[in-house]
Amino acid sequence: MNYYSTNLSNKQWKVIKNMLEIKERKRKHSLRDRINAIMYLTKTDCQWRMLPKDFGPWKCGILLN
């Protein structure tokens, strides 16, 4: 994953992770990467299809995989 100014810091991720009910399962992309993608979208106001490739494929649904 490349660094983007919208990425969560480790401290921010710890707070969010504690709020989520994370079920242990195999994922193609981490929840942190998905939240970083959402942060990128809200900051840049870009379209889902215009997300950088390192956030994962847009077709899969941002939080589903």
GUTORRO-637473 format. One record per atom (N, C-alpha, C): residue number from 1; x, y, z; residue in one letter. Coordinates in nm, 2 decimals, decimal comma, m for minus. Each point is the difference from the previous one (the first is absolute). Layout:
<sites>
+-------+--------+--------+--------+---------+
: votor :      x :      y :      z : lumdren :
+-------+--------+--------+--------+---------+
:   NUM :      X :      Y :      Z :       A :
...
+-------+--------+--------+--------+---------+
</sites>
This chain:
<sites>
+-------+--------+--------+--------+---------+
: votor :      x :      y :      z : lumdren :
+-------+--------+--------+--------+---------+
:     1 :   0,08 :  m0,12 :   0,00 :       M :
:     1 :  m0,08 :   0,12 :   0,00 :       M :
:     1 :   0,09 :   0,12 :   0,00 :       M :
:     2 :  m0,03 :   0,09 :  m0,09 :       N :
:     2 :   0,07 :   0,13 :   0,00 :       N :
:     2 :  m0,05 :   0,09 :   0,11 :       N :
:     3 :   0,08 :   0,10 :   0,03 :       Y :
:     3 :  m0,04 :   0,10 :   0,10 :       Y :
:     3 :  m0,08 :   0,11 :  m0,06 :       Y :
:     4 :  m0,11 :   0,02 :   0,06 :       Y :
:     4 :  m0,09 :   0,12 :  m0,04 :       Y :
:     4 :  m0,02 :   0,08 :   0,12 :       Y :
:     5 :  m0,02 :   0,13 :  m0,02 :       S :
:     5 :  m0,02 :   0,09 :   0,12 :       S :
:     5 :  m0,12 :  m0,03 :   0,07 :       S :
:     6 :  m0,09 :  m0,07 :  m0,06 :       T :
:     6 :  m0,13 :  m0,04 :   0,06 :       T :
:     6 :   0,00 :  m0,13 :   0,08 :       T :
:     7 :   0,12 :  m0,07 :  m0,01 :       N :
:     7 :   0,01 :  m0,13 :   0,08 :       N :
:     7 :  m0,01 :   0,02 :   0,15 :       N :
:     8 :  m0,06 :  m0,10 :   0,06 :       L :
:     8 :   0,00 :   0,01 :   0,15 :       L :
:     8 :   0,13 :  m0,02 :   0,06 :       L :
:     9 :   0,03 :   0,07 :   0,11 :       S :
:     9 :   0,12 :  m0,02 :   0,07 :       S :
:     9 :  m0,02 :  m0,13 :   0,09 :       S :
:    10 :   0,11 :  m0,05 :   0,05 :       N :
:    10 :  m0,01 :  m0,12 :   0,09 :       N :
:    10 :  m0,09 :   0,03 :   0,12 :       N :
:    11 :   0,01 :   0,12 :   0,05 :       K :
:    11 :  m0,08 :   0,03 :   0,12 :       K :
:    11 :  m0,15 :   0,01 :  m0,04 :       K :
:    12 :  m0,03 :   0,06 :  m0,11 :       Q :
:    12 :  m0,14 :   0,01 :  m0,04 :       Q :
:    12 :  m0,05 :  m0,14 :  m0,03 :       Q :
:    13 :   0,07 :  m0,09 :  m0,06 :       W :
:    13 :  m0,04 :  m0,13 :  m0,03 :       W :
:    13 :  m0,03 :  m0,08 :   0,13 :       W :
:    14 :   0,08 :   0,02 :   0,10 :       K :
:    14 :  m0,02 :  m0,07 :   0,13 :       K :
:    14 :  m0,14 :   0,04 :   0,05 :       K :
:    15 :  m0,03 :   0,12 :   0,00 :       V :
:    15 :  m0,13 :   0,05 :   0,05 :       V :
:    15 :  m0,12 :  m0,06 :  m0,08 :       V :
:    16 :   0,01 :   0,01 :  m0,13 :       I :
:    16 :  m0,10 :  m0,05 :  m0,09 :       I :
:    16 :  m0,02 :  m0,16 :   0,02 :       I :
:    17 :   0,12 :  m0,06 :   0,00 :       K :
:    17 :   0,00 :  m0,15 :   0,01 :       K :
:    17 :  m0,07 :  m0,05 :   0,13 :       K :
:    18 :   0,01 :   0,08 :   0,11 :       N :
:    18 :  m0,06 :  m0,04 :   0,12 :       N :
:    18 :  m0,15 :   0,02 :   0,00 :       N :
:    19 :  m0,05 :   0,09 :  m0,09 :       M :
:    19 :  m0,14 :   0,02 :  m0,02 :       M :
:    19 :  m0,07 :  m0,10 :  m0,08 :       M :
:    20 :   0,07 :  m0,06 :  m0,09 :       L :
:    20 :  m0,05 :  m0,10 :  m0,10 :       L :
:    20 :  m0,01 :  m0,14 :   0,07 :       L :
:    21 :  m0,10 :  m0,07 :  m0,04 :       E :
:    21 :  m0,01 :  m0,14 :   0,04 :       E :
:    21 :   0,06 :  m0,08 :  m0,12 :       E :
:    22 :   0,13 :  m0,02 :   0,01 :       I :
:    22 :   0,07 :  m0,06 :  m0,11 :       I :
:    22 :  m0,01 :  m0,16 :   0,02 :       I :
:    23 :  m0,06 :  m0,06 :  m0,10 :       K :
:    23 :  m0,01 :  m0,15 :   0,01 :       K :
:    23 :   0,13 :  m0,05 :  m0,08 :       K :
:    24 :   0,06 :  m0,09 :   0,06 :       E :
:    24 :   0,12 :  m0,06 :  m0,06 :       E :
:    24 :  m0,04 :  m0,08 :  m0,12 :       E :
:    25 :   0,04 :   0,04 :  m0,11 :       R :
:    25 :  m0,03 :  m0,07 :  m0,12 :       R :
:    25 :   0,11 :   0,04 :  m0,11 :       R :
:    26 :   0,01 :  m0,08 :  m0,10 :       K :
:    26 :   0,10 :   0,03 :  m0,10 :       K :
:    26 :  m0,06 :   0,11 :  m0,09 :       K :
:    27 :   0,08 :   0,10 :  m0,02 :       R :
:    27 :  m0,05 :   0,12 :  m0,09 :       R :
:    27 :   0,11 :   0,02 :  m0,11 :       R :
:    28 :  m0,05 :   0,04 :  m0,11 :       K :
:    28 :   0,09 :   0,04 :  m0,11 :       K :
:    28 :   0,07 :   0,13 :   0,03 :       K :
:    29 :  m0,07 :   0,09 :   0,06 :       H :
:    29 :   0,05 :   0,13 :   0,04 :       H :
:    29 :  m0,03 :   0,03 :   0,14 :       H :
:    30 :   0,09 :   0,06 :   0,07 :       S :
:    30 :  m0,02 :   0,03 :   0,14 :       S :
:    30 :  m0,10 :   0,11 :   0,02 :       S :
:    31 :  m0,07 :  m0,01 :   0,12 :       L :
:    31 :  m0,10 :   0,11 :   0,03 :       L :
:    31 :   0,07 :   0,13 :   0,01 :       L :
:    32 :   0,12 :   0,01 :   0,04 :       R :
:    32 :   0,07 :   0,13 :   0,01 :       R :
:    32 :   0,02 :   0,06 :  m0,14 :       R :
:    33 :   0,03 :  m0,09 :  m0,10 :       D :
:    33 :   0,01 :   0,05 :  m0,14 :       D :
:    33 :  m0,13 :   0,05 :  m0,05 :       D :
:    34 :  m0,11 :  m0,07 :   0,04 :       R :
:    34 :  m0,13 :   0,04 :  m0,05 :       R :
:    34 :  m0,04 :   0,14 :   0,06 :       R :
:    35 :   0,03 :   0,01 :   0,13 :       I :
:    35 :  m0,03 :   0,13 :   0,06 :       I :
:    35 :   0,09 :   0,11 :  m0,05 :       I :
:    36 :   0,12 :  m0,03 :  m0,03 :       N :
:    36 :   0,09 :   0,10 :  m0,07 :       N :
:    36 :  m0,06 :   0,04 :  m0,14 :       N :
:    37 :  m0,06 :  m0,10 :  m0,07 :       A :
:    37 :  m0,06 :   0,03 :  m0,13 :       A :
:    37 :  m0,12 :   0,09 :   0,02 :       A :
:    38 :  m0,08 :  m0,02 :   0,10 :       I :
:    38 :  m0,11 :   0,09 :   0,03 :       I :
:    38 :   0,05 :   0,14 :   0,04 :       I :
:    39 :   0,10 :   0,01 :   0,07 :       M :
:    39 :   0,06 :   0,13 :   0,04 :       M :
:    39 :   0,05 :   0,07 :  m0,12 :       M :
:    40 :   0,06 :  m0,07 :  m0,09 :       Y :
:    40 :   0,05 :   0,05 :  m0,13 :       Y :
:    40 :  m0,12 :   0,06 :  m0,08 :       Y :
:    41 :  m0,10 :  m0,08 :  m0,01 :       L :
:    41 :  m0,12 :   0,04 :  m0,08 :       L :
:    41 :  m0,06 :   0,13 :   0,05 :       L :
:    42 :  m0,02 :   0,00 :   0,13 :       T :
:    42 :  m0,06 :   0,12 :   0,06 :       T :
:    42 :   0,08 :   0,13 :  m0,01 :       T :
:    43 :   0,13 :  m0,02 :   0,01 :       K :
:    43 :   0,09 :   0,11 :  m0,01 :       K :
:    43 :   0,01 :   0,05 :  m0,15 :       K :
:    44 :   0,02 :  m0,09 :  m0,09 :       T :
:    44 :   0,02 :   0,04 :  m0,14 :       T :
:    44 :  m0,13 :   0,02 :  m0,08 :       T :
:    45 :  m0,11 :  m0,06 :   0,05 :       D :
:    45 :  m0,13 :   0,01 :  m0,07 :       D :
:    45 :   0,01 :  m0,07 :  m0,14 :       D :
:    46 :   0,08 :  m0,10 :  m0,01 :       C :
:    46 :   0,02 :  m0,07 :  m0,13 :       C :
:    46 :  m0,11 :  m0,11 :  m0,01 :       C :
:    47 :  m0,01 :  m0,06 :  m0,11 :       Q :
:    47 :  m0,10 :  m0,11 :  m0,03 :       Q :
:    47 :   0,06 :  m0,13 :   0,05 :       Q :
:    48 :  m0,08 :  m0,10 :   0,03 :       W :
:    48 :   0,05 :  m0,13 :   0,05 :       W :
:    48 :   0,09 :  m0,06 :  m0,10 :       W :
:    49 :  m0,03 :   0,02 :  m0,13 :       R :
:    49 :   0,08 :  m0,06 :  m0,11 :       R :
:    49 :   0,14 :   0,07 :  m0,01 :       R :
:    50 :   0,01 :   0,12 :   0,06 :       M :
:    50 :   0,12 :   0,07 :  m0,02 :       M :
:    50 :   0,10 :  m0,02 :   0,12 :       M :
:    51 :  m0,04 :  m0,09 :   0,09 :       L :
:    51 :   0,09 :  m0,03 :   0,12 :       L :
:    51 :   0,13 :  m0,05 :  m0,06 :       L :
:    52 :   0,12 :   0,03 :   0,07 :       P :
:    52 :   0,12 :  m0,06 :  m0,04 :       P :
:    52 :  m0,01 :  m0,15 :   0,02 :       P :
:    53 :   0,07 :  m0,07 :  m0,09 :       K :
:    53 :   0,00 :  m0,15 :   0,00 :       K :
:    53 :   0,04 :  m0,07 :   0,13 :       K :
:    54 :   0,08 :   0,07 :   0,08 :       D :
:    54 :   0,05 :  m0,07 :   0,12 :       D :
:    54 :  m0,11 :   0,00 :   0,11 :       D :
:    55 :  m0,12 :   0,06 :  m0,02 :       F :
:    55 :  m0,11 :  m0,02 :   0,09 :       F :
:    55 :  m0,08 :  m0,12 :  m0,03 :       F :
:    56 :   0,03 :  m0,07 :  m0,11 :       G :
:    56 :  m0,08 :  m0,12 :  m0,04 :       G :
:    56 :  m0,09 :   0,04 :  m0,11 :       G :
:    57 :  m0,06 :  m0,10 :  m0,06 :       P :
:    57 :  m0,09 :   0,02 :  m0,12 :       P :
:    57 :  m0,13 :   0,06 :   0,05 :       P :
:    58 :  m0,05 :   0,10 :  m0,07 :       W :
:    58 :  m0,12 :   0,07 :   0,03 :       W :
:    58 :  m0,12 :  m0,09 :  m0,01 :       W :
:    59 :   0,00 :  m0,10 :  m0,09 :       K :
:    59 :  m0,11 :  m0,08 :  m0,03 :       K :
:    59 :  m0,04 :  m0,09 :   0,11 :       K :
:    60 :   0,09 :  m0,04 :   0,09 :       C :
:    60 :  m0,03 :  m0,09 :   0,11 :       C :
:    60 :  m0,08 :   0,06 :   0,11 :       C :
:    61 :  m0,02 :   0,13 :   0,00 :       G :
:    61 :  m0,07 :   0,06 :   0,11 :       G :
:    61 :   0,10 :   0,03 :   0,11 :       G :
:    62 :   0,01 :   0,12 :   0,04 :       I :
:    62 :   0,10 :   0,05 :   0,09 :       I :
:    62 :   0,01 :  m0,07 :   0,13 :       I :
:    63 :  m0,10 :  m0,05 :   0,06 :       L :
:    63 :   0,00 :  m0,06 :   0,13 :       L :
:    63 :  m0,03 :  m0,15 :   0,00 :       L :
:    64 :  m0,03 :  m0,05 :  m0,12 :       L :
:    64 :  m0,05 :  m0,14 :   0,00 :       L :
:    64 :   0,11 :  m0,10 :   0,00 :       L :
:    65 :   0,12 :   0,02 :  m0,05 :       N :
:    65 :   0,10 :  m0,10 :  m0,01 :       N :
:    65 :   0,11 :   0,02 :   0,10 :       N :
+-------+--------+--------+--------+---------+
</sites>
